[in-house]
Amino acid sequence: MTSPDPRAEQRLAAAIAAGDPEAARTLCEEYLPQVRTSLRRRSGLDGEAALEVAQETILAALRSAQFFRGESSLLTWLCAIARRKTADHYRRAVRQPASLDGLTAEGLAIIDTGPLPDELAERSELAAAVHSALWLLPDNQREAVLLKYLEDHSVAEIAAELGRSEKAVESLLSRGRSNLRRRLTALAEAGKGKGGRRK
């Protein structure tokens, strides 16, 4: 895959901002599949939800193309929008997975003490809950946790990417894990409450 041409991407964004329908079509055709793939890999959304959020992302980009400055690649800029749209999606969700009743102390201990993806991916009842809780974290904590546990970046790499010190990143990761565990506990209690009302 060839590296993106920054000048070409800036021209494309400028054309979109000027109302060029062909440029808008190009953005949709070339970038929608990439954004959807990124969402499927990182967000925990299923295929339909990932497509919906990807479409929301492209629409938002079409409306705000004038703000693209070319400081990052167009795809990176789109993925940043997609992360905000994903967080919005989870905040709007009023139904929690039915399997939340299976969220156990063992699962919470994994969140608190060990890597997120590998062990949790094998526990579907936890995976859905983790993704729901993850996207409700403050943006900086969520990004640090994603980079560390899903992208397998080192603390030094995360610090460089986020423009923070390594000590600040370690603090973000600690707070992120703690907040994630707290949110999962709340989700588990809510699931038990719903289960109790059904009986």
Contacts in CASP RR format, 6 or more apart in sequence:
PFRMAT RR
TARGET T0000
AUTHOR 0000-0000-0000
METHOD contacts of the structure
MODEL  1
MTSPDPRAEQRLAAAIAAGDPEAARTLCEEYLPQVRTSLRRRSGLDGEAA
LEVAQETILAALRSAQFFRGESSLLTWLCAIARRKTADHYRRAVRQPASL
DGLTAEGLAIIDTGPLPDELAERSELAAAVHSALWLLPDNQREAVLLKYL
EDHSVAEIAAELGRSEKAVESLLSRGRSNLRRRLTALAEAGKGKGGRRK
4 73 0 8 1.000
4 74 0 8 1.000
4 75 0 8 1.000
6 70 0 8 1.000
6 73 0 8 1.000
9 68 0 8 1.000
9 70 0 8 1.000
9 73 0 8 1.000
9 74 0 8 1.000
10 68 0 8 1.000
10 69 0 8 1.000
10 70 0 8 1.000
12 23 0 8 1.000
12 26 0 8 1.000
12 27 0 8 1.000
12 74 0 8 1.000
13 65 0 8 1.000
13 66 0 8 1.000
13 68 0 8 1.000
13 70 0 8 1.000
13 74 0 8 1.000
14 65 0 8 1.000
14 66 0 8 1.000
15 22 0 8 1.000
15 23 0 8 1.000
16 23 0 8 1.000
16 24 0 8 1.000
16 27 0 8 1.000
16 61 0 8 1.000
16 62 0 8 1.000
16 65 0 8 1.000
17 65 0 8 1.000
17 66 0 8 1.000
24 62 0 8 1.000
27 58 0 8 1.000
27 61 0 8 1.000
27 62 0 8 1.000
28 58 0 8 1.000
31 58 0 8 1.000
31 61 0 8 1.000
31 74 0 8 1.000
31 75 0 8 1.000
31 78 0 8 1.000
32 54 0 8 1.000
32 55 0 8 1.000
32 58 0 8 1.000
34 75 0 8 1.000
34 78 0 8 1.000
35 54 0 8 1.000
35 57 0 8 1.000
35 58 0 8 1.000
35 75 0 8 1.000
35 78 0 8 1.000
35 79 0 8 1.000
35 82 0 8 1.000
36 47 0 8 1.000
36 50 0 8 1.000
36 51 0 8 1.000
36 54 0 8 1.000
38 75 0 8 1.000
38 79 0 8 1.000
38 82 0 8 1.000
39 45 0 8 1.000
39 50 0 8 1.000
39 53 0 8 1.000
39 54 0 8 1.000
39 82 0 8 1.000
39 86 0 8 1.000
40 47 0 8 1.000
40 50 0 8 1.000
42 146 0 8 1.000
42 150 0 8 1.000
43 50 0 8 1.000
43 53 0 8 1.000
43 82 0 8 1.000
43 86 0 8 1.000
43 131 0 8 1.000
43 135 0 8 1.000
44 50 0 8 1.000
44 127 0 8 1.000
44 131 0 8 1.000
45 53 0 8 1.000
45 86 0 8 1.000
45 89 0 8 1.000
45 131 0 8 1.000
49 89 0 8 1.000
52 89 0 8 1.000
53 82 0 8 1.000
53 85 0 8 1.000
53 86 0 8 1.000
53 89 0 8 1.000
54 82 0 8 1.000
56 85 0 8 1.000
56 88 0 8 1.000
57 78 0 8 1.000
57 81 0 8 1.000
57 82 0 8 1.000
57 85 0 8 1.000
58 78 0 8 1.000
60 81 0 8 1.000
60 85 0 8 1.000
61 68 0 8 1.000
61 77 0 8 1.000
61 78 0 8 1.000
61 81 0 8 1.000
64 81 0 8 1.000
68 74 0 8 1.000
68 77 0 8 1.000
70 77 0 8 1.000
72 80 0 8 1.000
83 139 0 8 1.000
83 142 0 8 1.000
83 143 0 8 1.000
84 139 0 8 1.000
86 135 0 8 1.000
87 135 0 8 1.000
87 136 0 8 1.000
87 139 0 8 1.000
87 142 0 8 1.000
89 135 0 8 1.000
90 131 0 8 1.000
90 132 0 8 1.000
90 135 0 8 1.000
90 136 0 8 1.000
91 135 0 8 1.000
91 136 0 8 1.000
93 132 0 8 1.000
96 129 0 8 1.000
96 132 0 8 1.000
96 187 0 8 1.000
96 190 0 8 1.000
96 191 0 8 1.000
96 194 0 8 1.000
97 125 0 8 1.000
97 128 0 8 1.000
97 129 0 8 1.000
97 132 0 8 1.000
99 124 0 8 1.000
99 125 0 8 1.000
99 128 0 8 1.000
99 129 0 8 1.000
100 125 0 8 1.000
100 128 0 8 1.000
100 129 0 8 1.000
100 187 0 8 1.000
100 188 0 8 1.000
100 190 0 8 1.000
100 191 0 8 1.000
100 194 0 8 1.000
101 191 0 8 1.000
101 192 0 8 1.000
101 194 0 8 1.000
101 195 0 8 1.000
102 125 0 8 1.000
102 188 0 8 1.000
103 125 0 8 1.000
103 126 0 8 1.000
103 129 0 8 1.000
103 184 0 8 1.000
103 187 0 8 1.000
103 188 0 8 1.000
103 191 0 8 1.000
107 120 0 8 1.000
107 123 0 8 1.000
107 126 0 8 1.000
108 181 0 8 1.000
108 184 0 8 1.000
108 185 0 8 1.000
108 188 0 8 1.000
110 116 0 8 1.000
110 119 0 8 1.000
110 120 0 8 1.000
110 126 0 8 1.000
111 120 0 8 1.000
111 130 0 8 1.000
111 177 0 8 1.000
111 180 0 8 1.000
111 181 0 8 1.000
111 184 0 8 1.000
112 177 0 8 1.000
112 178 0 8 1.000
112 181 0 8 1.000
115 149 0 8 1.000
116 130 0 8 1.000
116 145 0 8 1.000
116 149 0 8 1.000
116 150 0 8 1.000
117 149 0 8 1.000
117 150 0 8 1.000
120 126 0 8 1.000
120 127 0 8 1.000
120 130 0 8 1.000
121 127 0 8 1.000
129 184 0 8 1.000
129 187 0 8 1.000
129 188 0 8 1.000
130 180 0 8 1.000
130 184 0 8 1.000
132 187 0 8 1.000
133 180 0 8 1.000
133 183 0 8 1.000
133 184 0 8 1.000
133 187 0 8 1.000
134 142 0 8 1.000
134 145 0 8 1.000
134 146 0 8 1.000
134 180 0 8 1.000
135 142 0 8 1.000
136 183 0 8 1.000
137 145 0 8 1.000
137 176 0 8 1.000
137 179 0 8 1.000
137 180 0 8 1.000
137 183 0 8 1.000
138 179 0 8 1.000
140 162 0 8 1.000
140 172 0 8 1.000
141 172 0 8 1.000
141 173 0 8 1.000
141 175 0 8 1.000
141 176 0 8 1.000
141 179 0 8 1.000
142 176 0 8 1.000
143 162 0 8 1.000
144 158 0 8 1.000
144 162 0 8 1.000
144 169 0 8 1.000
144 172 0 8 1.000
144 173 0 8 1.000
144 176 0 8 1.000
145 173 0 8 1.000
145 176 0 8 1.000
145 177 0 8 1.000
145 180 0 8 1.000
147 153 0 8 1.000
147 157 0 8 1.000
147 158 0 8 1.000
147 161 0 8 1.000
147 162 0 8 1.000
148 155 0 8 1.000
148 158 0 8 1.000
148 173 0 8 1.000
153 161 0 8 1.000
155 166 0 8 1.000
155 169 0 8 1.000
155 170 0 8 1.000
155 173 0 8 1.000
156 166 0 8 1.000
158 164 0 8 1.000
158 169 0 8 1.000
159 165 0 8 1.000
159 166 0 8 1.000
159 168 0 8 1.000
159 169 0 8 1.000
162 169 0 8 1.000
162 172 0 8 1.000
164 172 0 8 1.000
END
